């Protein structure tokens, strides 16, 4: 029932969109014709109306009526390869009172979904697809998996997938019109119409999710349905943590695990206690009229309030429904991951060595560059730093690294700078190694297999009176001090994240679009006083990784800025004094575009943190 009401509302609003645009077009032309006797500018008004509202009608209609769905994602799993899975899916479809999917595809996301290649805006059904996320297969038990799949099949049984095509076309039409009108004043009525459309459609979408939850309870039982819903944000958080802690650093170091999904399962098993705590205290959820799904906590509470359905639970891992799951995981990984020149290995110890060494080198490079600036030399090594401390420049180094601390406190912290540098020397000398762990951070071990810590040795090295003892002790341990050297003597945007952007700025006399990173600014020459700054920045970000963009255009690392003078905050006007003596004048225009609303505030906070010193 909800699906039909949603489809009806979408049809009415989709038709209303074209009528609305046509009325605006006729009104604009009419006003222009009436005003022709009063001003030559009326001709321009007519042209603007035709190009604006007429173009909106054409673009919106084209997107809505001629949209072609992309090919399905993932790896197709036929019934011969996974007969038990297909048996479960077909049985669940029958219990849900709907036709089974024609194709099951395994995808790499923490998600399950259904789609249907319906025709004539959903009036005629088509080929059905069921998408199952591999992370779910290695995390949920069979009963929880039945609840998730039952929920998705519930969208079929209530015609959500077919009749949802109408709503989807409506989004395309309004989105096309807004893209055509961009940020112009003519786009204001369409933006208002679009907000109303989304309010109506999102409310219906939330109702559909509640309908599908009822079917999940019916086919899997109350406990399985509730626990599956509650488990989804836990799996999602674990998946993000896994990539941040393990896969991402490995990729940056030039390695990839042979089976990403097996690694995720192993990490989840090793961190069962942490995940259990996360289940007890799930992250807070925000409820909004713009959400397409009700909050998970609300859905879980509603499921538990329904008349209870008790079914025997199958506690096997859902992946048991698919023979040779590891092979499927590797096949899926090969289909979605661009390996490039990275080394693929199943040895996580090798990956831990490479990723932790690379991370430590990056940390040490930051320290070496700062030390070089303090000592006013091109670059330094650990050998140079120990010599500088020996000849009495330790206080100068300490104050350069800890400028806000009193001199005696800064000097007392100098060993914190030396500790990672000594660790790097030990690693490069082959005297220590990393031990991979799923339950905690990789640990540093010595030749005897015992954990090592260079804090005491770093304290000796930080004192001009005992630096000689530190050198002797290092030599006795087989650690060559000269092995700790800078690799990147100039700061780069490697591993940097985009945190904002301001289009149509000026740097000196040059028009630029400025991408704000967490470690610097990328200045893309060729902006200008227009309303296309956001589009240009988005195009640039799609064209290449951030590190490549920093090489392609002008990159200004924050660490190379010695002081900042802010003359005006809105629009932003600031002078950056670089350590090489160069001055950069940044000037935001009144018509500058912000990549997101907080972009200027983000940059201001960074620049004020540098400040004049």
C-alpha positions in Angstrom: 0.0 0.0 0.0 2.8 2.4 1.0 4.6 1.7 -2.3 1.6 2.5 -4.4 1.0 5.7 -2.4 4.6 6.6 -2.9 4.4 5.9 -6.6 1.2 7.9 -6.9 2.8 10.9 -5.0 5.9 10.7 -7.1 3.9 10.6 -10.4 1.9 13.6 -9.3 5.0 15.5 -8.3 7.0 14.4 -11.3 4.2 15.7 -13.6 3.9 18.8 -11.3 7.6 19.5 -11.9 7.2 19.8 -15.6 4.0 21.8 -15.2 5.7 24.0 -12.7 8.7 24.6 -15.1 6.3 25.3 -18.0 4.4 27.8 -16.0 7.6 29.6 -15.0 8.7 29.6 -18.7 5.4 31.0 -19.9 5.4 33.6 -17.1 8.9 34.7 -17.9 8.3 35.0 -21.6 5.0 36.8 -21.0 6.6 39.3 -18.7 9.3 39.8 -21.2 6.9 40.4 -24.1 4.8 42.8 -22.0 7.9 44.8 -21.1 9.3 45.0 -24.6 7.6 48.4 -25.0 9.4 49.7 -21.9 12.9 48.5 -22.2 15.3 46.7 -24.5 16.4 44.6 -21.6 13.1 42.7 -22.0 14.6 40.8 -24.9 17.3 39.6 -22.5 14.6 38.6 -20.0 12.8 36.5 -22.6 16.1 34.8 -23.6 16.9 34.1 -19.9 13.5 32.5 -19.4 13.7 30.4 -22.5 17.3 29.2 -21.8 16.7 28.8 -18.0 13.2 27.4 -17.5 13.0 25.8 -21.0 16.4 24.2 -20.5 15.4 22.9 -17.1 12.4 21.2 -18.7 14.5 19.6 -21.4 17.3 18.5 -19.1 14.9 17.2 -16.4 12.9 15.3 -18.9 15.9 13.8 -20.6 17.3 12.5 -17.3 14.0 11.2 -16.1 12.8 9.5 -19.2 16.0 8.3 -20.8 18.0 7.1 -17.8 19.9 3.9 -18.5 20.9 1.9 -15.4 24.6 0.9 -15.2 25.6 -2.8 -15.3 25.1 -4.6 -12.0 28.0 -4.6 -9.5 29.9 -7.4 -7.9 30.4 -11.1 -8.8 27.5 -13.2 -10.0 26.9 -16.4 -8.0 25.0 -19.0 -9.9 22.9 -21.8 -8.2 25.5 -24.5 -9.1 28.2 -22.7 -7.2 26.1 -22.0 -4.1 23.1 -24.3 -4.0 22.4 -23.9 -0.3 22.4 -20.1 -0.5 20.0 -20.2 -3.5 17.8 -22.7 -1.6 17.7 -20.2 1.3 16.9 -17.2 -0.8 14.2 -19.0 -2.8 12.6 -20.3 0.5 12.7 -16.8 2.0 11.1 -15.3 -1.2 8.3 -17.8 -1.0 7.8 -17.0 2.7 7.7 -13.3 1.8 5.2 -14.0 -0.9 7.2 -12.8 -3.8 9.2 -14.0 -6.8 12.8 -14.9 -6.1 15.6 -12.8 -7.7 16.9 -13.9 -11.1 20.5 -13.2 -10.1 22.5 -13.0 -6.8 25.6 -10.9 -6.8 28.2 -10.6 -4.1 29.5 -7.1 -3.5 32.3 -5.6 -1.2 30.1 -3.2 0.8 28.5 -3.6 4.3 25.1 -3.8 2.7 22.4 -5.9 1.1 20.0 -4.6 -1.5 17.6 -5.5 -4.3 16.9 -3.9 -7.6 14.6 -4.7 -10.6 15.0 -3.7 -14.2 11.4 -2.6 -14.4 9.9 -1.0 -17.6 7.5 1.9 -18.2 8.3 3.6 -14.9 7.7 0.4 -12.9 4.4 -0.7 -14.5 6.1 -3.8 -15.9 8.4 -5.9 -13.8 11.8 -7.0 -15.1 14.9 -9.0 -14.1 15.5 -9.0 -10.4 18.9 -8.7 -8.6 19.8 -9.4 -5.0 23.1 -7.9 -3.8 24.8 -9.4 -0.7 27.8 -7.7 0.9 30.7 -10.0 1.6 31.3 -8.4 5.0 27.9 -9.5 6.1 28.6 -13.1 5.1 31.7 -13.2 7.3 30.0 -11.5 10.3 26.3 -12.5 10.6 25.0 -15.9 11.6 22.6 -17.7 9.3 19.5 -16.6 11.1 20.5 -13.0 11.1 21.4 -13.3 7.5 17.9 -14.7 6.8 16.4 -11.6 8.5 18.5 -9.2 6.3 17.6 -11.1 3.1 14.0 -11.4 4.2 13.9 -7.6 4.7 15.3 -7.0 1.2 12.9 -9.5 -0.4 10.1 -7.7 1.4 10.8 -4.8 -0.9 9.9 -7.1 -3.8 6.8 -8.4 -2.2 5.4 -4.9 -1.6 6.5 -3.7 -5.1 8.9 -1.2 -3.6 11.6 -1.9 -6.3 9.3 -1.5 -9.3 7.2 1.4 -8.1 10.3 3.0 -6.6 11.4 3.6 -10.2 8.9 6.5 -10.4 10.4 8.1 -7.3 13.9 7.6 -8.7 13.0 9.3 -12.0 11.5 12.2 -10.1 14.8 12.7 -8.3 16.7 12.6 -11.6 14.3 15.2 -13.2 14.6 17.7 -10.4 18.4 17.0 -10.0 18.8 17.6 -13.7 16.9 20.9 -13.6 19.0 22.1 -10.6 22.3 21.2 -12.3 21.2 23.1 -15.4 20.3 26.2 -13.4 23.3 25.7 -11.1 23.4 28.5 -8.4 21.4 31.1 -10.3 18.4 32.9 -8.9 16.2 31.0 -11.4 17.1 27.8 -9.5 15.5 29.0 -6.3 11.9 27.8 -7.1 13.3 24.4 -8.3 15.3 24.0 -5.1 12.2 24.7 -3.1 10.2 22.2 -5.2 13.0 19.7 -4.8 12.9 20.0 -1.0 9.2 19.4 -0.9 9.6 16.4 -3.2 12.4 14.9 -1.0 10.3 15.4 2.2 7.4 13.4 0.7 9.5 10.7 -0.9 11.8 10.2 2.1 8.8 9.8 4.4 7.4 7.1 2.1 10.8 5.5 2.0 11.0 5.2 5.8 7.5 3.7 5.8 8.7 1.1 3.3 11.6 0.1 5.5 9.2 -0.5 8.4 7.1 -2.7 6.1 10.1 -4.7 5.1 11.1 -5.1 8.8 7.8 -6.9 9.4 8.7 -9.5 6.8 12.1 -9.9 8.3 10.5 -10.9 11.6 8.1 -13.3 9.9 10.8 -15.2 8.0 13.6 -15.2 10.6 12.0 -14.6 14.0 12.0 -11.7 16.4 15.4 -12.2 18.0 17.2 -12.8 14.7 15.6 -9.7 13.1 16.3 -7.4 16.0 19.9 -8.6 16.5 20.6 -8.4 12.8 19.5 -4.8 12.7 21.5 -3.9 15.8 24.6 -5.7 14.3 24.7 -3.7 11.1 26.2 -0.5 12.5 28.7 -2.6 14.5 29.9 -4.3 11.3 30.0 -1.0 9.5 32.2 0.5 12.3 34.5 -2.5 12.4 34.8 -2.5 8.6 35.8 1.2 8.6 38.3 0.6 11.5 39.8 -2.4 9.6 40.5 -0.3 6.5 41.8 2.7 8.5 44.1 0.5 10.7 45.2 -2.3 8.3 44.2 -2.1 4.6 44.7 1.6 4.0 48.3 1.8 5.5 49.2 -1.5 3.6 48.0 0.0 0.3 49.9 3.2 0.9 53.0 1.2 1.6 52.6 -0.7 -1.7 51.0 -3.9 -0.4 47.6 -5.5 -0.6 46.3 -8.6 1.3 45.4 -11.5 -0.8 41.9 -11.8 0.8 40.7 -8.6 2.4 37.5 -10.3 3.6 39.3 -13.1 5.4 41.4 -10.5 7.2 38.3 -8.7 8.3 36.8 -11.9 9.7 40.0 -12.6 11.6 40.2 -9.1 13.0 36.6 -9.2 14.1 37.2 -12.5 15.9 40.3 -11.1 17.7 38.4 -8.0 18.8 35.2 -9.7 20.0 35.3 -8.0 23.4 35.6 -4.5 21.8 32.7 -5.2 19.4 30.7 -6.5 22.3 31.2 -3.2 24.1 30.1 -1.4 21.0 26.9 -3.4 20.9 26.2 -2.3 24.5 26.8 1.3 23.7 26.0 2.0 20.1 26.8 5.4 18.7 24.1 8.1 19.0 21.8 8.5 16.0 20.3 11.6 14.7 16.7 11.6 13.4 15.9 13.8 10.5 13.0 14.3 8.1 15.6 14.0 5.3 16.5 10.4 6.2 15.5 7.6 3.8 15.7 5.1 6.7 14.4 5.3 10.3 17.2 5.2 12.9 18.4 1.7 13.7 17.6 2.0 17.4 14.0 2.9 16.6 13.6 0.0 14.2 15.1 -2.5 16.7 12.7 -1.2 19.4 9.7 -1.5 17.0 10.6 -5.1 16.0 10.8 -6.1 19.7 7.4 -4.6 20.4 5.7 -6.7 17.7 3.9 -10.0 18.6 6.9 -12.3 19.2 7.9 -14.9 16.5 10.0 -17.7 17.8 12.0 -19.8 15.4 14.9 -22.2 15.9 18.1 -20.2 15.3 20.9 -21.3 13.0 24.1 -20.0 14.6 26.5 -21.0 11.8 28.4 -18.2 10.1 26.4 -17.1 7.1 29.4 -17.7 4.9 28.9 -21.4 5.5 26.1 -21.2 2.9 28.7 -20.7 0.2 31.4 -23.4 -0.5 34.9 -22.1 -0.9 34.1 -18.7 0.5 37.8 -17.6 0.5 38.0 -18.2 -3.2 34.9 -16.1 -3.8 36.4 -13.4 -1.6 39.6 -13.3 -3.7 37.6 -13.3 -6.9 35.5 -10.4 -5.7 38.6 -8.5 -4.6 40.2 -9.0 -8.0 37.1 -7.6 -9.7 36.9 -4.4 -7.7 40.4 -3.5 -6.6 42.9 -1.8 -8.8 46.1 -3.5 -7.7 48.4 -1.3 -9.8 52.1 -1.9 -8.9 51.2 -3.1 -5.3 52.5 -6.5 -4.1 49.6 -8.9 -3.2 50.4 -11.2 -0.4 48.7 -13.4 2.2 51.4 -12.8 4.8 50.1 -10.2 7.2 53.4 -10.1 9.0 55.1 -8.9 5.8 52.3 -6.3 5.4 52.8 -5.2 9.0 56.5 -4.7 8.4 55.9 -2.6 5.3 53.0 -0.5 6.5 54.5 0.3 10.0 57.9 1.1 8.5 56.3 3.5 6.0 54.2 5.1 8.7 57.3 5.6 11.0 59.3 7.0 8.1 56.6 9.5 7.4 56.6 10.6 11.0 60.4 10.9 11.0 60.4 12.8 7.8 58.1 15.4 9.5 60.6 15.6 12.4 63.7 15.8 10.1 62.1 18.7 8.1 61.3 20.6 11.3 64.8 20.1 12.6 66.3 21.3 9.3 64.2 24.5 9.6 65.3 25.1 13.2 69.0 24.5 12.4 68.6 26.5 9.1 70.1 23.8 6.9 68.7 22.0 3.8 68.2 18.6 5.5 69.4 16.6 8.5 69.9 13.0 9.6 69.9 11.5 13.0 73.7 11.8 13.0 73.4 15.5 12.5 70.9 15.9 15.3 73.1 14.0 17.8 76.0 16.2 16.8 73.9 19.4 17.2 72.9 18.2 20.7 76.5 17.4 21.5 77.7 20.9 20.6 75.0 22.6 22.7 72.2 23.2 20.3 69.7 20.9 22.1 67.8 23.8 23.6 67.5 25.5 20.2 66.0 22.3 18.8 63.7 21.8 21.7 62.3 25.3 21.4 61.8 24.8 17.7 59.7 21.7 18.3 57.8 22.9 21.3 57.5 26.7 20.8 54.6 27.2 23.2 56.3 25.5 26.1 58.6 27.3 28.5 62.3 26.7 27.6 63.0 24.2 30.4 59.9 22.2 29.7 60.6 22.2 26.0 64.1 20.8 26.6 62.7 18.1 28.9 60.5 16.9 26.0 63.3 16.7 23.4 63.6 13.0 23.9 60.1 12.5 22.5 61.5 13.8 19.1 64.5 11.4 19.2 62.6 8.3 20.2 61.0 7.6 16.8 64.2 8.5 15.1 66.1 5.9 17.1 63.4 3.4 16.4 63.8 4.1 12.6 67.6 3.6 12.9 67.1 0.3 14.7 64.6 -0.9 12.0 66.8 0.1 9.1 69.7 -1.6 10.9 67.7 -4.8 11.1 67.9 -5.0 14.9 64.1 -4.8 15.5 61.0 -5.8 13.7 57.2 -5.4 13.9 54.9 -8.2 15.1 51.5 -8.2 13.5 48.4 -8.4 15.7 44.7 -8.3 15.1 43.8 -7.4 18.7 46.2 -4.4 19.2 48.7 -2.2 17.4 51.8 -3.9 15.9 54.4 -4.3 18.5 58.2 -3.7 18.2 60.3 -6.7 19.0 64.0 -7.1 19.4 66.2 -10.1 18.2 65.4 -12.0 21.4 61.6 -11.8 20.7 61.1 -9.3 23.6 59.3 -6.0 23.2 61.7 -3.0 22.9 61.4 0.6 23.9 63.9 3.3 23.1 62.6 5.9 25.6 65.5 5.6 28.1 68.1 5.6 25.3 66.4 8.7 23.8 66.7 10.5 27.1 70.4 9.8 27.1 70.7 11.1 23.5 68.8 14.3 24.3 71.4 15.5 26.9 74.7 16.9 25.7 76.4 15.3 28.7 75.3 11.8 27.9 74.8 11.7 24.1 78.2 10.0 23.9 76.9 7.2 26.1 73.9 6.9 23.8 76.1 6.5 20.8 78.2 3.8 22.4 75.1 1.9 23.5 73.5 2.1 20.1 76.7 0.7 18.5 76.7 -2.2 21.0 73.1 -3.0 19.9 74.2 -3.0 16.3 72.2 0.1 15.5 73.8 2.3 12.9 72.7 5.9 13.6 73.3 7.0 10.0 70.6 4.6 8.8 67.9 7.1 10.1 67.7 9.6 7.2 65.0 11.8 5.6 63.3 10.3 2.6 60.9 13.2 1.7 62.9 16.4 2.4 60.0 18.4 0.9 56.5 18.1 2.3 53.9 16.4 0.0 50.2 15.7 0.0 50.7 12.0 0.5 47.9 10.6 2.7 46.3 14.0 2.9 42.5 14.5 3.1 40.4 17.2 1.5 38.6 19.1 4.3 37.3 22.0 2.3 37.7 24.3 -0.7 37.1 27.9 -1.9 36.6 28.5 -5.6 37.2 31.8 -7.4 39.9 33.2 -5.1 42.9 35.3 -5.9 46.5 34.4 -4.9 48.4 37.6 -5.7 46.9 38.6 -9.0 46.2 35.0 -10.2 42.7 33.6 -10.2 42.6 30.2 -8.4 40.4 27.5 -7.0 41.8 26.5 -3.7 41.5 23.0 -2.2 42.0 22.9 1.6 43.8 19.8 2.8 44.6 18.8 6.4 48.3 19.4 5.7 48.3 22.2 3.0 46.6 24.1 0.2 46.4 23.1 -3.5 46.1 26.2 -5.7 44.6 25.4 -9.1 45.2 28.4 -11.4 42.4 29.5 -13.8 39.4 30.1 -11.5 37.7 33.4 -12.1 34.6 35.3 -11.0 32.0 32.8 -11.9 29.5 30.4 -10.3 31.4 27.3 -11.5 34.0 27.1 -8.8 32.5 24.1 -7.0 32.1 22.3 -10.3 35.7 22.9 -11.2 36.9 21.7 -7.8 34.7 18.6 -7.9 36.0 17.8 -11.4 39.6 18.2 -10.3 39.0 15.8 -7.3 37.5 13.2 -9.6 40.4 13.5 -12.1 43.2 12.3 -9.9 44.2 11.3 -6.3 44.9 14.3 -3.9 48.6 13.5 -3.9 48.7 13.7 -7.7 46.8 17.0 -7.7 49.4 18.5 -5.4 52.1 17.5 -7.9 50.1 18.8 -10.8 49.3 22.2 -9.3 50.8 24.5 -6.7 51.0 22.9 -3.2 51.5 25.1 -0.2 52.3 22.9 2.9 51.2 24.5 6.2 54.5 23.6 7.7 56.3 25.9 5.2 54.3 28.9 6.4 56.2 30.9 9.0 53.4 33.4 9.9 49.9 34.5 8.9 48.3 37.9 9.0 44.6 37.9 8.6 43.3 41.3 7.4 39.7 40.3 7.0 37.6 37.2 7.8 34.6 37.5 5.5 35.4 37.4 2.7 38.8 36.0 3.7 41.9 38.2 3.1 45.2 36.9 4.5 48.9 37.2 3.9 51.1 34.1 4.3 54.8 34.6 4.9 56.6 31.4 3.7 59.8 30.2 5.3 61.7 30.9 2.1 60.7 34.6 2.4 58.0 34.5 -0.3 54.7 36.2 0.5 51.3 34.8 -0.7 48.3 37.2 -0.6 45.0 35.2 -0.4 41.9 37.0 -1.2 38.4 35.4 -1.3 35.8 37.2 -3.5 32.2 38.0 -2.6 31.2 35.5 -5.3 33.6 32.8 -4.3 32.1 29.2 -4.0 32.6 27.1 -0.9 33.1 23.3 -1.4 31.0 23.0 1.8 29.5 25.6 4.1 32.3 25.3 6.7 35.2 25.6 4.3 36.1 29.2 5.2 35.8 28.5 8.9 38.0 25.4 8.6 40.7 27.4 6.8 40.5 30.3 9.2 41.0 27.9 12.2 44.1 26.5 10.5 45.6 29.9 9.6 44.8 31.3 13.1 46.6 28.3 14.5 49.7 29.2 12.6 49.3 32.9 13.4 52.1 35.5 13.5 55.2 34.3 15.4 
